[in-house]
Amino acid sequence: MRIIKCSTLRRFWQVHQESEASLRTWIGQTKAAQWMSFPDVRRTFPSADIAKVASGRTIVVFNIAHNRYRLIASVHYNRGIVFTLRILTHKEYDRDSWKDML
């Protein structure tokens, strides 16, 4: 898969250094993947989940660094692209306000 905006992840791990190793692993596994559907994502990341956002789109949520952070991405299976939309602390994620912004 091609990842759009790895720079977002790099900026995040510069502030939250304990997330760097997990995010680098996520990047490596995602780039090596050839997902055709959400069940394919689940085979790579068993804790991944899907959610609907205010725009009506479906996004994928990945647990990062033993569930301390949540990476929110839009996966375009037909194009082989993953757009990183947000990465949040677990506390920020629990507020649910991010769903209204997407």
C-alpha positions in Angstrom: 0.0 0.0 0.0 1.1 3.6 -0.6 0.9 5.8 2.5 0.0 9.4 2.0 1.4 11.8 4.7 4.0 9.7 6.6 5.3 13.2 7.6 2.2 13.5 9.8 3.4 10.4 11.7 7.0 11.6 11.9 5.8 14.9 13.4 3.7 13.1 15.9 6.5 10.8 17.1 8.8 13.8 17.5 6.4 15.0 20.2 5.4 11.5 21.5 8.7 9.7 21.3 7.3 6.4 22.7 5.1 6.1 19.6 8.0 6.1 17.2 8.8 2.3 17.2 5.1 1.3 16.8 4.5 3.9 14.1 7.6 2.7 12.1 6.3 -0.8 12.4 2.9 0.3 11.2 4.5 2.0 8.2 6.6 -1.0 7.3 3.7 -3.5 7.5 1.3 -1.2 5.7 3.7 -0.5 2.8 4.2 -4.3 2.5 0.5 -5.0 2.5 -1.8 -5.5 -0.5 -5.2 -5.0 1.2 -8.2 -5.5 -1.0 -10.8 -5.2 1.9 -11.1 -4.6 5.6 -10.7 -8.3 6.5 -7.2 -8.0 4.8 -6.4 -5.1 7.1 -7.5 -7.2 10.1 -5.2 -10.0 9.1 -2.3 -7.6 9.3 -3.6 -5.6 12.3 -6.1 -7.7 14.3 -7.1 -4.8 16.6 -8.0 -2.5 13.7 -11.6 -1.3 13.7 -13.8 0.6 11.3 -16.0 3.7 12.1 -18.3 6.0 10.3 -17.5 9.7 10.5 -19.7 12.8 10.0 -19.1 12.9 6.2 -20.6 9.4 6.0 -17.3 7.9 5.0 -15.8 4.8 6.6 -12.4 5.1 8.2 -10.0 2.6 9.8 -8.7 3.1 13.4 -5.4 1.5 14.3 -4.1 1.0 17.9 -0.6 2.3 18.2 1.9 1.7 21.1 -0.2 -0.8 23.0 -3.4 1.3 22.6 -1.8 4.6 23.9 -2.5 6.2 20.6 -5.0 5.9 17.7 -4.1 6.3 14.1 -7.1 7.2 11.9 -6.8 6.5 8.2 -8.8 6.3 5.1 -8.0 3.2 3.1 -8.7 3.2 -0.6 -8.5 -0.5 -1.4 -9.1 0.0 -5.1 -6.2 2.4 -5.5 -3.8 0.8 -2.9 -3.6 4.0 -0.9 -3.8 4.7 2.8 -4.3 8.4 3.8 -3.3 9.2 7.4 -6.0 11.5 8.6 -5.2 11.9 12.3 -3.2 10.4 15.1 -4.5 11.0 18.6 -3.8 10.2 22.1 -6.3 7.7 23.6 -7.8 10.6 25.6 -8.3 12.7 22.5 -9.8 9.8 20.7 -12.3 9.1 23.4 -13.7 12.6 23.1 -15.2 11.6 19.7 -15.0 15.2 18.4 -12.6 14.0 15.7 -15.5 12.2 14.0 -17.2 15.5 13.3 -14.1 16.9 11.6 -13.8 14.1 9.1 
